[in-house]
Amino acid sequence: MDPRRSGRLAETLRVELEELINYELNDPRISSVAVTEVLLSPDGKKAHVRVAIGGSPERQKECLEAIEKAKGYLRVLLADRVDVFRMPDLRFDADLPPDLRVKASDLLKRIRKGRPRDAGAADAG
C-alpha cells in the first residue's frame, strides 16, 4: 500500500473510531476514550489501534475489554463510514500501561510546575 494512502487511511480510521467509541457504544464500562494512533500493516489487512483511557487501572482494563468485545460492531460501522475495499481487522491496545499512565500524569504535572522530583536529592548529587 502506498505510504501516503496508508497515512490518510490511518488518520481517517483514528478520527472515526474515536467518534464511534465515544458516541455510538452504549456499554457502561466504556468511559472517555481517546484514540491516539492507528498503525496499519503494510498490506492493509490489520490495524493496531492505540487508545488512551483515563481512570484507575481496573477501570482502564474493563474499558479496554469492552472495546475489544465490540470490535466486530465497530468494524461494521466503520465499513459504512469509510469507503475502502477491505476493512482491516482491528486490534485494540492501551497506549500506556495503566500503572504507567498514573505516573505519567504526575510527571507531566511536575514538569508544568517546573519542580524536580526531590530537591534534597538534587543537592546531594
Backbone torsions as a table, in degrees:
resi	resn	phi	psi	omega
1	MET	NA	139.2	178.2
2	ASP	-58.9	133.3	-177.6
3	PRO	-60.0	-35.6	178.8
4	ARG	-67.7	-41.9	178.7
5	ARG	-65.5	-41.3	178.6
6	SER	-61.1	-42.4	178.3
7	GLY	-64.2	-42.4	178.6
8	ARG	-65.2	-42.4	179.5
9	LEU	-65.1	-41.7	179.4
10	ALA	-61.7	-42.9	179.8
11	GLU	-67.1	-40.2	177.7
12	THR	-63.1	-43.9	178.2
13	LEU	-62.8	-39.2	180.0
14	ARG	-61.6	-47.9	-178.3
15	VAL	-64.4	-47.5	-177.8
16	GLU	-66.1	-41.2	179.8
17	LEU	-64.6	-40.3	178.8
18	GLU	-61.0	-43.4	179.2
19	GLU	-66.4	-44.2	-178.9
20	LEU	-64.0	-44.7	-178.0
21	ILE	-64.7	-43.4	-175.5
22	ASN	-79.0	-27.4	-172.8
23	TYR	-118.6	-19.8	-176.1
24	GLU	-102.6	-27.8	-179.4
25	LEU	-84.8	131.3	-177.2
26	ASN	-106.5	20.4	179.1
27	ASP	-74.2	126.9	-178.9
28	PRO	-66.3	-17.5	178.7
29	ARG	-75.2	-17.0	-177.3
30	ILE	-91.5	118.1	177.0
31	SER	-103.2	-160.7	-179.4
32	SER	-64.3	123.5	-176.0
33	VAL	-126.1	135.4	174.1
34	ALA	-113.4	124.8	175.6
35	VAL	-84.4	111.6	-174.2
36	THR	-87.9	-31.1	-174.8
37	GLU	-160.2	145.1	171.9
38	VAL	-126.0	121.5	178.9
39	LEU	-110.0	121.0	179.7
40	LEU	-95.6	142.8	174.0
41	SER	-69.4	159.0	-178.6
42	PRO	-58.0	-31.8	179.4
43	ASP	-87.3	-6.4	177.1
44	GLY	78.4	12.2	-178.0
45	LYS	-89.9	-20.5	-178.0
46	LYS	-130.1	143.2	177.1
47	ALA	-128.0	123.9	176.6
48	HIS	-97.1	114.8	-174.4
49	VAL	-106.0	123.0	177.4
50	ARG	-103.0	130.7	-177.0
51	VAL	-123.7	147.6	174.6
52	ALA	-106.7	122.3	-176.6
53	ILE	-122.3	130.2	178.9
54	GLY	-88.4	168.1	176.7
55	GLY	106.0	-172.1	-178.9
56	SER	-70.1	161.3	178.5
57	PRO	-57.4	-36.8	179.4
58	GLU	-67.6	-41.4	179.3
59	ARG	-64.7	-39.6	178.8
60	GLN	-64.5	-41.1	179.6
61	LYS	-64.2	-43.9	177.9
62	GLU	-61.1	-43.3	-178.9
63	CYS	-64.6	-43.0	179.2
64	LEU	-64.7	-38.7	176.6
65	GLU	-64.0	-40.2	179.2
66	ALA	-65.5	-40.8	178.4
67	ILE	-66.3	-42.4	179.5
68	GLU	-62.3	-37.6	179.1
69	LYS	-68.6	-30.1	-177.5
70	ALA	-92.3	9.3	-173.7
71	LYS	-65.5	-30.7	175.9
72	GLY	-64.3	-44.2	177.9
73	TYR	-64.5	-42.0	178.4
74	LEU	-62.7	-37.2	179.9
75	ARG	-65.2	-39.7	177.7
76	VAL	-65.6	-44.2	178.2
77	LEU	-63.7	-38.8	178.1
78	LEU	-64.2	-38.7	-179.7
79	ALA	-62.2	-32.0	176.7
80	ASP	-72.4	-32.4	-174.5
81	ARG	-91.1	-33.9	-174.4
82	VAL	-111.8	128.3	-177.2
83	ASP	-91.2	92.2	174.9
84	VAL	-129.9	154.6	-179.2
85	PHE	-65.0	-46.0	-179.8
86	ARG	-133.0	121.1	178.0
87	MET	-74.3	128.5	-178.8
88	PRO	-68.4	153.3	172.9
89	ASP	-69.5	137.2	-176.3
90	LEU	-99.4	138.3	173.4
91	ARG	-133.2	121.2	-175.7
92	PHE	-99.7	143.5	179.6
93	ASP	-152.5	148.4	177.5
94	ALA	-72.4	140.6	179.9
95	ASP	-70.3	-31.0	173.6
96	LEU	-131.9	143.8	174.8
97	PRO	-59.7	148.3	-174.8
98	PRO	-54.7	-41.6	-178.7
99	ASP	-70.2	-32.4	178.4
100	LEU	-74.3	-30.8	179.6
101	ARG	-61.1	-40.8	179.0
102	VAL	-63.9	-43.9	179.1
103	LYS	-65.5	-38.2	-178.3
104	ALA	-63.7	-40.9	179.4
105	SER	-65.6	-37.5	176.7
106	ASP	-65.1	-41.4	178.6
107	LEU	-63.5	-41.7	179.2
108	LEU	-64.9	-37.3	176.9
109	LYS	-63.4	-42.2	179.6
110	ARG	-65.3	-38.3	179.2
111	ILE	-64.8	-42.5	179.7
112	ARG	-62.6	-36.6	179.8
113	LYS	-78.6	-19.8	178.5
114	GLY	78.9	23.9	-179.6
115	ARG	-107.0	139.3	174.2
116	PRO	-72.6	168.9	-177.2
117	ARG	-61.5	-49.4	-178.8
118	ASP	-141.8	114.3	-176.6
119	ALA	-65.5	-34.2	179.7
120	GLY	-67.4	-36.9	-179.5
121	ALA	-70.1	-30.8	-179.9
122	ALA	-71.0	-34.5	-180.0
123	ASP	-74.0	-31.2	-175.9
124	ALA	-74.1	-26.4	-172.5
125	GLY	-96.4	NA	NA
